């Protein structure tokens, strides 16, 4: 939940998220192994795809 809340907050403030940010603080502060170890590869890819979709919607809107 903490990770998802960070995503929502980041989107609210910045509008889009550079995917590289998901491997940096504050996102990397939640788990020492980063997003992949926190969620696993499959879920990480789903999160990435969702972030990309939101980014695309914000850019084209």
PyMOL Python script that loads the backbone (N, CA, C, O; Angstrom):
from pymol import cmd

cmd.read_pdbstr("""\
ATOM      1  N   UNK A   1       0.822  -1.188   0.000  1.00  0.00           N
ATOM      2  CA  UNK A   1       0.000   0.000   0.000  1.00  0.00           C
ATOM      3  C   UNK A   1       0.868   1.256   0.000  1.00  0.00           C
ATOM      4  O   UNK A   1       0.560   2.241  -0.671  1.00  0.00           O
ATOM      5  N   UNK A   2       1.945   1.202   0.755  1.00  0.00           N
ATOM      6  CA  UNK A   2       2.827   2.374   0.834  1.00  0.00           C
ATOM      7  C   UNK A   2       3.396   2.724  -0.541  1.00  0.00           C
ATOM      8  O   UNK A   2       3.478   3.899  -0.899  1.00  0.00           O
ATOM      9  N   UNK A   3       3.785   1.719  -1.300  1.00  0.00           N
ATOM     10  CA  UNK A   3       4.329   1.948  -2.636  1.00  0.00           C
ATOM     11  C   UNK A   3       3.277   2.574  -3.543  1.00  0.00           C
ATOM     12  O   UNK A   3       3.564   3.530  -4.262  1.00  0.00           O
ATOM     13  N   UNK A   4       2.067   2.040  -3.511  1.00  0.00           N
ATOM     14  CA  UNK A   4       0.997   2.564  -4.360  1.00  0.00           C
ATOM     15  C   UNK A   4       0.637   3.993  -3.964  1.00  0.00           C
ATOM     16  O   UNK A   4       0.370   4.827  -4.830  1.00  0.00           O
ATOM     17  N   UNK A   5       0.628   4.279  -2.672  1.00  0.00           N
ATOM     18  CA  UNK A   5       0.369   5.644  -2.228  1.00  0.00           C
ATOM     19  C   UNK A   5       1.451   6.600  -2.721  1.00  0.00           C
ATOM     20  O   UNK A   5       1.157   7.738  -3.086  1.00  0.00           O
ATOM     21  N   UNK A   6       2.694   6.143  -2.733  1.00  0.00           N
ATOM     22  CA  UNK A   6       3.778   6.968  -3.280  1.00  0.00           C
ATOM     23  C   UNK A   6       3.557   7.242  -4.761  1.00  0.00           C
ATOM     24  O   UNK A   6       3.772   8.361  -5.227  1.00  0.00           O
ATOM     25  N   UNK A   7       3.125   6.222  -5.503  1.00  0.00           N
ATOM     26  CA  UNK A   7       2.834   6.410  -6.928  1.00  0.00           C
ATOM     27  C   UNK A   7       1.748   7.466  -7.136  1.00  0.00           C
ATOM     28  O   UNK A   7       1.889   8.368  -7.962  1.00  0.00           O
ATOM     29  N   UNK A   8       0.685   7.339  -6.387  1.00  0.00           N
ATOM     30  CA  UNK A   8      -0.422   8.288  -6.513  1.00  0.00           C
ATOM     31  C   UNK A   8       0.039   9.696  -6.165  1.00  0.00           C
ATOM     32  O   UNK A   8      -0.265  10.649  -6.883  1.00  0.00           O
ATOM     33  N   UNK A   9       0.770   9.826  -5.069  1.00  0.00           N
ATOM     34  CA  UNK A   9       1.278  11.145  -4.660  1.00  0.00           C
ATOM     35  C   UNK A   9       2.203  11.726  -5.716  1.00  0.00           C
ATOM     36  O   UNK A   9       2.125  12.912  -6.035  1.00  0.00           O
ATOM     37  N   UNK A  10       3.077  10.890  -6.257  1.00  0.00           N
ATOM     38  CA  UNK A  10       4.024  11.366  -7.265  1.00  0.00           C
ATOM     39  C   UNK A  10       3.290  11.833  -8.519  1.00  0.00           C
ATOM     40  O   UNK A  10       3.609  12.886  -9.072  1.00  0.00           O
ATOM     41  N   UNK A  11       2.313  11.055  -8.966  1.00  0.00           N
ATOM     42  CA  UNK A  11       1.499  11.465 -10.114  1.00  0.00           C
ATOM     43  C   UNK A  11       0.766  12.773  -9.827  1.00  0.00           C
ATOM     44  O   UNK A  11       0.687  13.645 -10.692  1.00  0.00           O
ATOM     45  N   UNK A  12       0.236  12.910  -8.627  1.00  0.00           N
ATOM     46  CA  UNK A  12      -0.516  14.113  -8.260  1.00  0.00           C
ATOM     47  C   UNK A  12       0.345  15.367  -8.330  1.00  0.00           C
ATOM     48  O   UNK A  12      -0.118  16.421  -8.765  1.00  0.00           O
ATOM     49  N   UNK A  13       1.577  15.253  -7.908  1.00  0.00           N
ATOM     50  CA  UNK A  13       2.474  16.406  -7.873  1.00  0.00           C
ATOM     51  C   UNK A  13       3.117  16.661  -9.231  1.00  0.00           C
ATOM     52  O   UNK A  13       3.234  17.811  -9.655  1.00  0.00           O
ATOM     53  N   UNK A  14       3.538  15.588  -9.923  1.00  0.00           N
ATOM     54  CA  UNK A  14       4.355  15.739 -11.122  1.00  0.00           C
ATOM     55  C   UNK A  14       3.626  15.467 -12.440  1.00  0.00           C
ATOM     56  O   UNK A  14       4.118  15.843 -13.504  1.00  0.00           O
ATOM     57  N   UNK A  15       2.486  14.833 -12.383  1.00  0.00           N
ATOM     58  CA  UNK A  15       1.727  14.554 -13.595  1.00  0.00           C
ATOM     59  C   UNK A  15       2.141  13.275 -14.300  1.00  0.00           C
ATOM     60  O   UNK A  15       1.281  12.522 -14.755  1.00  0.00           O
ATOM     61  N   UNK A  16       3.416  13.016 -14.399  1.00  0.00           N
ATOM     62  CA  UNK A  16       3.950  11.798 -15.016  1.00  0.00           C
ATOM     63  C   UNK A  16       5.100  11.277 -14.161  1.00  0.00           C
ATOM     64  O   UNK A  16       5.637  11.989 -13.312  1.00  0.00           O
ATOM     65  N   UNK A  17       5.465  10.024 -14.401  1.00  0.00           N
ATOM     66  CA  UNK A  17       6.594   9.416 -13.685  1.00  0.00           C
ATOM     67  C   UNK A  17       7.558   8.840 -14.706  1.00  0.00           C
ATOM     68  O   UNK A  17       7.179   8.004 -15.526  1.00  0.00           O
ATOM     69  N   UNK A  18       8.791   9.285 -14.656  1.00  0.00           N
ATOM     70  CA  UNK A  18       9.853   8.656 -15.437  1.00  0.00           C
ATOM     71  C   UNK A  18      10.056   7.265 -14.836  1.00  0.00           C
ATOM     72  O   UNK A  18      10.255   7.139 -13.628  1.00  0.00           O
ATOM     73  N   UNK A  19      10.008   6.235 -15.655  1.00  0.00           N
ATOM     74  CA  UNK A  19      10.117   4.862 -15.144  1.00  0.00           C
ATOM     75  C   UNK A  19      11.381   4.644 -14.317  1.00  0.00           C
ATOM     76  O   UNK A  19      11.387   3.804 -13.418  1.00  0.00           O
ATOM     77  N   UNK A  20      12.426   5.367 -14.598  1.00  0.00           N
ATOM     78  CA  UNK A  20      13.665   5.242 -13.823  1.00  0.00           C
ATOM     79  C   UNK A  20      13.451   5.616 -12.360  1.00  0.00           C
ATOM     80  O   UNK A  20      14.161   5.134 -11.478  1.00  0.00           O
ATOM     81  N   UNK A  21      12.468   6.477 -12.111  1.00  0.00           N
ATOM     82  CA  UNK A  21      12.184   6.902 -10.739  1.00  0.00           C
ATOM     83  C   UNK A  21      11.733   5.734  -9.861  1.00  0.00           C
ATOM     84  O   UNK A  21      11.915   5.768  -8.644  1.00  0.00           O
ATOM     85  N   UNK A  22      11.155   4.715 -10.462  1.00  0.00           N
ATOM     86  CA  UNK A  22      10.666   3.585  -9.675  1.00  0.00           C
ATOM     87  C   UNK A  22      11.794   2.805  -9.015  1.00  0.00           C
ATOM     88  O   UNK A  22      11.550   2.006  -8.111  1.00  0.00           O
ATOM     89  N   UNK A  23      13.032   3.030  -9.462  1.00  0.00           N
ATOM     90  CA  UNK A  23      14.186   2.357  -8.859  1.00  0.00           C
ATOM     91  C   UNK A  23      14.956   3.282  -7.928  1.00  0.00           C
ATOM     92  O   UNK A  23      16.004   2.911  -7.401  1.00  0.00           O
ATOM     93  N   UNK A  24      14.431   4.489  -7.729  1.00  0.00           N
ATOM     94  CA  UNK A  24      15.116   5.481  -6.890  1.00  0.00           C
ATOM     95  C   UNK A  24      14.250   5.844  -5.697  1.00  0.00           C
ATOM     96  O   UNK A  24      13.073   5.491  -5.628  1.00  0.00           O
ATOM     97  N   UNK A  25      14.859   6.558  -4.760  1.00  0.00           N
ATOM     98  CA  UNK A  25      14.143   7.047  -3.589  1.00  0.00           C
ATOM     99  C   UNK A  25      13.070   8.029  -4.028  1.00  0.00           C
ATOM    100  O   UNK A  25      13.341   8.835  -4.918  1.00  0.00           O
ATOM    101  N   UNK A  26      11.910   8.016  -3.479  1.00  0.00           N
ATOM    102  CA  UNK A  26      11.461   7.300  -2.276  1.00  0.00           C
ATOM    103  C   UNK A  26      10.950   5.886  -2.545  1.00  0.00           C
ATOM    104  O   UNK A  26      10.698   5.133  -1.604  1.00  0.00           O
ATOM    105  N   UNK A  27      10.794   5.521  -3.815  1.00  0.00           N
ATOM    106  CA  UNK A  27      10.249   4.201  -4.137  1.00  0.00           C
ATOM    107  C   UNK A  27      11.164   3.071  -3.680  1.00  0.00           C
ATOM    108  O   UNK A  27      10.684   2.040  -3.209  1.00  0.00           O
ATOM    109  N   UNK A  28      12.463   3.250  -3.814  1.00  0.00           N
ATOM    110  CA  UNK A  28      13.414   2.208  -3.419  1.00  0.00           C
ATOM    111  C   UNK A  28      13.591   2.119  -1.904  1.00  0.00           C
ATOM    112  O   UNK A  28      14.169   1.153  -1.405  1.00  0.00           O
ATOM    113  N   UNK A  29      13.103   3.111  -1.174  1.00  0.00           N
ATOM    114  CA  UNK A  29      13.238   3.111   0.285  1.00  0.00           C
ATOM    115  C   UNK A  29      12.318   2.091   0.960  1.00  0.00           C
ATOM    116  O   UNK A  29      12.555   1.711   2.107  1.00  0.00           O
ATOM    117  N   UNK A  30      11.297   1.656   0.275  1.00  0.00           N
ATOM    118  CA  UNK A  30      10.308   0.757   0.867  1.00  0.00           C
ATOM    119  C   UNK A  30      10.875  -0.651   1.065  1.00  0.00           C
ATOM    120  O   UNK A  30      10.558  -1.318   2.049  1.00  0.00           O
ATOM    121  N   UNK A  31      11.705  -1.095   0.134  1.00  0.00           N
ATOM    122  CA  UNK A  31      12.291  -2.447   0.216  1.00  0.00           C
ATOM    123  C   UNK A  31      13.709  -2.377  -0.307  1.00  0.00           C
ATOM    124  O   UNK A  31      13.956  -1.806  -1.369  1.00  0.00           O
ATOM    125  N   UNK A  32      14.632  -2.947   0.423  1.00  0.00           N
ATOM    126  CA  UNK A  32      16.046  -2.875   0.031  1.00  0.00           C
ATOM    127  C   UNK A  32      16.315  -3.546  -1.305  1.00  0.00           C
ATOM    128  O   UNK A  32      17.295  -3.218  -1.974  1.00  0.00           O
ATOM    129  N   UNK A  33      15.457  -4.485  -1.706  1.00  0.00           N
ATOM    130  CA  UNK A  33      15.620  -5.178  -2.975  1.00  0.00           C
ATOM    131  C   UNK A  33      14.965  -4.470  -4.139  1.00  0.00           C
ATOM    132  O   UNK A  33      15.040  -4.937  -5.275  1.00  0.00           O
ATOM    133  N   UNK A  34      14.327  -3.349  -3.867  1.00  0.00           N
ATOM    134  CA  UNK A  34      13.690  -2.588  -4.930  1.00  0.00           C
ATOM    135  C   UNK A  34      12.343  -3.147  -5.331  1.00  0.00           C
ATOM    136  O   UNK A  34      11.821  -4.073  -4.710  1.00  0.00           O
ATOM    137  N   UNK A  35      11.799  -2.574  -6.368  1.00  0.00           N
ATOM    138  CA  UNK A  35      10.443  -2.900  -6.810  1.00  0.00           C
ATOM    139  C   UNK A  35      10.305  -4.363  -7.249  1.00  0.00           C
ATOM    140  O   UNK A  35       9.269  -4.983  -7.008  1.00  0.00           O
ATOM    141  N   UNK A  36      11.340  -4.916  -7.891  1.00  0.00           N
ATOM    142  CA  UNK A  36      11.246  -6.297  -8.382  1.00  0.00           C
ATOM    143  C   UNK A  36      11.178  -7.283  -7.223  1.00  0.00           C
ATOM    144  O   UNK A  36      10.391  -8.228  -7.264  1.00  0.00           O
ATOM    145  N   UNK A  37      11.980  -7.081  -6.207  1.00  0.00           N
ATOM    146  CA  UNK A  37      11.930  -7.998  -5.064  1.00  0.00           C
ATOM    147  C   UNK A  37      10.700  -7.751  -4.198  1.00  0.00           C
ATOM    148  O   UNK A  37      10.227  -8.663  -3.520  1.00  0.00           O
ATOM    149  N   UNK A  38      10.186  -6.540  -4.217  1.00  0.00           N
ATOM    150  CA  UNK A  38       8.990  -6.228  -3.444  1.00  0.00           C
ATOM    151  C   UNK A  38       7.761  -6.889  -4.044  1.00  0.00           C
ATOM    152  O   UNK A  38       6.944  -7.459  -3.320  1.00  0.00           O
ATOM    153  N   UNK A  39       7.622  -6.817  -5.375  1.00  0.00           N
ATOM    154  CA  UNK A  39       6.418  -7.310  -6.036  1.00  0.00           C
ATOM    155  C   UNK A  39       6.625  -8.546  -6.905  1.00  0.00           C
ATOM    156  O   UNK A  39       5.649  -9.212  -7.250  1.00  0.00           O
ATOM    157  N   UNK A  40       7.846  -8.870  -7.264  1.00  0.00           N
ATOM    158  CA  UNK A  40       8.101  -9.951  -8.207  1.00  0.00           C
ATOM    159  C   UNK A  40       8.097  -9.407  -9.624  1.00  0.00           C
ATOM    160  O   UNK A  40       7.595  -8.312  -9.874  1.00  0.00           O
ATOM    161  N   UNK A  41       8.650 -10.162 -10.541  1.00  0.00           N
ATOM    162  CA  UNK A  41       8.833  -9.700 -11.922  1.00  0.00           C
ATOM    163  C   UNK A  41       7.513  -9.442 -12.637  1.00  0.00           C
ATOM    164  O   UNK A  41       7.364  -8.418 -13.304  1.00  0.00           O
ATOM    165  N   UNK A  42       6.554 -10.354 -12.507  1.00  0.00           N
ATOM    166  CA  UNK A  42       5.287 -10.206 -13.234  1.00  0.00           C
ATOM    167  C   UNK A  42       4.522  -8.962 -12.800  1.00  0.00           C
ATOM    168  O   UNK A  42       4.045  -8.196 -13.638  1.00  0.00           O
ATOM    169  N   UNK A  43       4.407  -8.766 -11.506  1.00  0.00           N
ATOM    170  CA  UNK A  43       3.678  -7.600 -11.003  1.00  0.00           C
ATOM    171  C   UNK A  43       4.436  -6.316 -11.307  1.00  0.00           C
ATOM    172  O   UNK A  43       3.821  -5.287 -11.589  1.00  0.00           O
ATOM    173  N   UNK A  44       5.754  -6.363 -11.254  1.00  0.00           N
ATOM    174  CA  UNK A  44       6.556  -5.190 -11.596  1.00  0.00           C
ATOM    175  C   UNK A  44       6.294  -4.775 -13.035  1.00  0.00           C
ATOM    176  O   UNK A  44       6.170  -3.584 -13.323  1.00  0.00           O
ATOM    177  N   UNK A  45       6.209  -5.736 -13.938  1.00  0.00           N
ATOM    178  CA  UNK A  45       5.905  -5.421 -15.330  1.00  0.00           C
ATOM    179  C   UNK A  45       4.508  -4.819 -15.475  1.00  0.00           C
ATOM    180  O   UNK A  45       4.306  -3.913 -16.283  1.00  0.00           O
ATOM    181  N   UNK A  46       3.557  -5.311 -14.710  1.00  0.00           N
ATOM    182  CA  UNK A  46       2.204  -4.762 -14.750  1.00  0.00           C
ATOM    183  C   UNK A  46       2.192  -3.320 -14.226  1.00  0.00           C
ATOM    184  O   UNK A  46       1.511  -2.458 -14.782  1.00  0.00           O
ATOM    185  N   UNK A  47       2.943  -3.071 -13.165  1.00  0.00           N
ATOM    186  CA  UNK A  47       3.046  -1.705 -12.629  1.00  0.00           C
ATOM    187  C   UNK A  47       3.692  -0.805 -13.664  1.00  0.00           C
ATOM    188  O   UNK A  47       3.226   0.310 -13.898  1.00  0.00           O
ATOM    189  N   UNK A  48       4.767  -1.281 -14.289  1.00  0.00           N
ATOM    190  CA  UNK A  48       5.439  -0.499 -15.329  1.00  0.00           C
ATOM    191  C   UNK A  48       4.486  -0.166 -16.473  1.00  0.00           C
ATOM    192  O   UNK A  48       4.429   0.975 -16.932  1.00  0.00           O
ATOM    193  N   UNK A  49       3.745  -1.165 -16.925  1.00  0.00           N
ATOM    194  CA  UNK A  49       2.807  -0.951 -18.024  1.00  0.00           C
ATOM    195  C   UNK A  49       1.719   0.060 -17.640  1.00  0.00           C
ATOM    196  O   UNK A  49       1.332   0.903 -18.449  1.00  0.00           O
ATOM    197  N   UNK A  50       1.241  -0.032 -16.419  1.00  0.00           N
ATOM    198  CA  UNK A  50       0.220   0.904 -15.950  1.00  0.00           C
ATOM    199  C   UNK A  50       0.769   2.320 -15.864  1.00  0.00           C
ATOM    200  O   UNK A  50       0.097   3.273 -16.260  1.00  0.00           O
ATOM    201  N   UNK A  51       1.983   2.464 -15.350  1.00  0.00           N
ATOM    202  CA  UNK A  51       2.619   3.787 -15.276  1.00  0.00           C
ATOM    203  C   UNK A  51       2.794   4.355 -16.683  1.00  0.00           C
ATOM    204  O   UNK A  51       2.537   5.537 -16.910  1.00  0.00           O
ATOM    205  N   UNK A  52       3.226   3.527 -17.621  1.00  0.00           N
ATOM    206  CA  UNK A  52       3.396   3.984 -19.003  1.00  0.00           C
ATOM    207  C   UNK A  52       2.066   4.418 -19.605  1.00  0.00           C
ATOM    208  O   UNK A  52       2.001   5.419 -20.319  1.00  0.00           O
ATOM    209  N   UNK A  53       1.005   3.669 -19.318  1.00  0.00           N
ATOM    210  CA  UNK A  53      -0.316   4.015 -19.843  1.00  0.00           C
ATOM    211  C   UNK A  53      -0.803   5.350 -19.266  1.00  0.00           C
ATOM    212  O   UNK A  53      -1.331   6.192 -19.993  1.00  0.00           O
ATOM    213  N   UNK A  54      -0.622   5.531 -17.970  1.00  0.00           N
ATOM    214  CA  UNK A  54      -1.010   6.804 -17.344  1.00  0.00           C
ATOM    215  C   UNK A  54      -0.189   7.944 -17.921  1.00  0.00           C
ATOM    216  O   UNK A  54      -0.729   9.000 -18.248  1.00  0.00           O
ATOM    217  N   UNK A  55       1.120   7.732 -18.047  1.00  0.00           N
ATOM    218  CA  UNK A  55       1.984   8.756 -18.655  1.00  0.00           C
ATOM    219  C   UNK A  55       1.499   9.125 -20.051  1.00  0.00           C
ATOM    220  O   UNK A  55       1.401  10.306 -20.385  1.00  0.00           O
ATOM    221  N   UNK A  56       1.196   8.119 -20.866  1.00  0.00           N
ATOM    222  CA  UNK A  56       0.732   8.374 -22.232  1.00  0.00           C
ATOM    223  C   UNK A  56      -0.581   9.140 -22.255  1.00  0.00           C
ATOM    224  O   UNK A  56      -0.780  10.017 -23.097  1.00  0.00           O
ATOM    225  N   UNK A  57      -1.469   8.813 -21.339  1.00  0.00           N
ATOM    226  CA  UNK A  57      -2.749   9.527 -21.259  1.00  0.00           C
ATOM    227  C   UNK A  57      -2.540  10.985 -20.862  1.00  0.00           C
ATOM    228  O   UNK A  57      -3.241  11.869 -21.356  1.00  0.00           O
ATOM    229  N   UNK A  58      -1.600  11.236 -19.990  1.00  0.00           N
ATOM    230  CA  UNK A  58      -1.331  12.610 -19.545  1.00  0.00           C
ATOM    231  C   UNK A  58      -0.666  13.423 -20.651  1.00  0.00           C
ATOM    232  O   UNK A  58      -0.945  14.612 -20.810  1.00  0.00           O
ATOM    233  N   UNK A  59       0.200  12.790 -21.400  1.00  0.00           N
ATOM    234  CA  UNK A  59       0.943  13.493 -22.445  1.00  0.00           C
ATOM    235  C   UNK A  59       0.062  13.804 -23.627  1.00  0.00           C
ATOM    236  O   UNK A  59       0.183  14.879 -24.214  1.00  0.00           O
ATOM    237  N   UNK A  60      -0.838  12.882 -24.002  1.00  0.00           N
ATOM    238  CA  UNK A  60      -1.668  13.093 -25.183  1.00  0.00           C
ATOM    239  C   UNK A  60      -2.944  13.875 -24.889  1.00  0.00           C
ATOM    240  O   UNK A  60      -3.620  14.340 -25.806  1.00  0.00           O
ATOM    241  N   UNK A  61      -3.264  14.016 -23.622  1.00  0.00           N
ATOM    242  CA  UNK A  61      -4.519  14.708 -23.260  1.00  0.00           C
ATOM    243  C   UNK A  61      -4.394  16.203 -23.433  1.00  0.00           C
ATOM    244  O   UNK A  61      -5.349  16.936 -23.176  1.00  0.00           O
TER     245      UNK A  61
END
""", "prot")
cmd.dss("prot")
cmd.show_as("cartoon", "prot")
cmd.util.cbc("prot")
cmd.orient("prot")
